């Protein structure tokens, strides 16, 4: 097992003054890590992960899921996220 360390750093320069904050979080006892890039067709509804006791691609045991993040790296295509 390992510790997962998260750092979110926000910075902005306004009128010559830098502003921002750092947020640190450590989540202990991580057993698995998944990182994927998924291209989802525009205008569609796509399941990108789910909770289940049955093993499968993109499937997590709900009791083992500790942290998740979804990022849209496109600067031109918005997303509609349904949780």
C-alpha positions as CSV (number, residue, x, y, z in Angstrom):
1,X,0.0,0.0,0.0
2,X,1.0,3.6,-0.5
3,X,0.0,7.1,0.3
4,X,-1.5,9.3,-2.5
5,X,-0.5,12.9,-2.2
6,X,-2.6,15.5,-4.0
7,X,-1.4,19.1,-4.6
8,X,-3.8,21.7,-6.2
9,X,-2.0,25.0,-6.9
10,X,-3.9,28.0,-8.1
11,X,-2.2,31.2,-9.2
12,X,-3.3,34.4,-10.8
13,X,-1.5,37.7,-11.4
14,X,-3.8,40.6,-10.9
15,X,-2.6,44.2,-11.3
16,X,1.0,43.1,-10.6
17,X,0.1,41.1,-7.4
18,X,0.3,37.3,-7.4
19,X,-2.6,35.7,-5.7
20,X,-3.5,32.1,-5.1
21,X,-3.5,29.1,-2.8
22,X,-2.1,25.6,-2.4
23,X,-4.3,22.7,-1.2
24,X,-2.6,19.6,0.0
25,X,-4.3,16.3,0.8
26,X,-2.7,12.9,1.6
27,X,-4.9,9.7,1.3
28,X,-3.3,6.7,3.0
29,X,-3.4,3.0,2.1
30,X,-3.9,3.2,-1.7
31,X,-4.0,-0.2,-3.2
32,X,-4.8,0.6,-6.9
33,X,-4.3,3.6,-9.2
34,X,-6.0,4.1,-12.6
35,X,-5.2,6.9,-15.1
36,X,-6.9,7.1,-18.5
37,X,-7.5,9.4,-21.4
38,X,-10.9,8.9,-22.9
39,X,-12.3,10.6,-26.0
40,X,-16.0,10.8,-25.8
41,X,-18.1,11.6,-28.9
42,X,-19.7,15.0,-28.9
43,X,-23.4,15.0,-27.8
44,X,-23.3,11.6,-26.3
45,X,-23.8,10.1,-22.9
46,X,-21.0,7.7,-22.0
47,X,-20.3,5.8,-18.8
48,X,-16.6,6.4,-17.9
49,X,-16.6,4.4,-14.6
50,X,-19.0,2.6,-12.4
51,X,-19.2,0.9,-9.0
52,X,-19.8,-2.9,-9.0
53,X,-18.6,-6.0,-7.2
54,X,-18.1,-7.6,-10.6
55,X,-14.6,-7.0,-12.1
56,X,-14.4,-5.1,-15.4
57,X,-12.9,-2.2,-17.3
58,X,-13.5,1.1,-15.5
59,X,-15.3,-0.7,-12.7
60,X,-14.5,-0.1,-9.0
61,X,-15.6,-1.7,-5.8
62,X,-17.5,1.2,-4.0
63,X,-15.8,0.4,-0.7
64,X,-12.3,0.8,-2.2
65,X,-12.8,4.1,-4.2
66,X,-11.1,6.9,-2.3
67,X,-10.5,9.7,-4.8
68,X,-11.5,10.5,-8.3
69,X,-10.9,13.4,-10.7
70,X,-12.3,14.1,-14.2
71,X,-10.6,16.7,-16.3
72,X,-11.6,18.3,-19.6
73,X,-8.3,19.5,-21.3
74,X,-10.1,21.0,-24.2
75,X,-10.2,24.8,-24.4
76,X,-12.9,24.8,-27.0
77,X,-15.3,21.8,-26.3
78,X,-17.3,22.0,-23.1
79,X,-18.6,18.9,-21.2
80,X,-21.9,18.2,-19.5
81,X,-21.1,16.0,-16.5
82,X,-23.7,13.7,-15.0
83,X,-22.9,12.2,-11.7
